[in-house]
């Protein structure tokens, strides 16, 4: 039976629907939108907006979405939701084996243009992640990267997320001395930067029902390329 999508007027703001059927709802999330609520924000989240979307505005509807994974508030890109408990459990059980690629714009240039960053990540009392040497104190985190382009100031990277720890990409790149542009938590504040330059570009999964391989892609924001074209300001000579 063909799936019938809700009318366009119910499509949520801040979320572009990339794919939908009876088992899956895949969206492109904008930077600045939470995946799920917290103590301060309940309604303006991807989860809340998509529940409203599948219910067609009827709060009594039994239709709902289920959280499979999360993106940080300021990370944009592909976000996958399930539409049943069975689909959710299947996707979460298989999640580590699925291919997830990000694009990041970082400060400076990496000495090695391709590699895998490996560490054990722990969280401090301020909810900030950091690497530890002792595997008993943290969770294994592996981040593959490849330099796509470089300028005098920035590097554009393709990231393969080999494990899925909290803030993993941001921590690993920061500890390499090349924090993600716009990352005020693990990097530096820079005047004129409007957002975190991290984007979930591609996710490949197996469909929970058909087991067919499916790849979903969210276009990299043009903002990343516009930042790449910025050059470092010339050194000013002090007046004597």
Secondary structure by P-SEA (a helix, b strand, c coil): cccccccccccccccccccccccbbbbbcccccccccccccccccaaaaaaaaaaccccccccccccccccccccccbbbbbccaaaaaaaaaacccbbbbbbbbbccccccccbbbbbbbbbccccbbbbbcccccccbbbbbbbbccccccbbbbbbbccccccaaaaaaaaaaccccccccccccccccccccccccccccccccccccbbbbbbcccaaaaaaaaccccccccccc
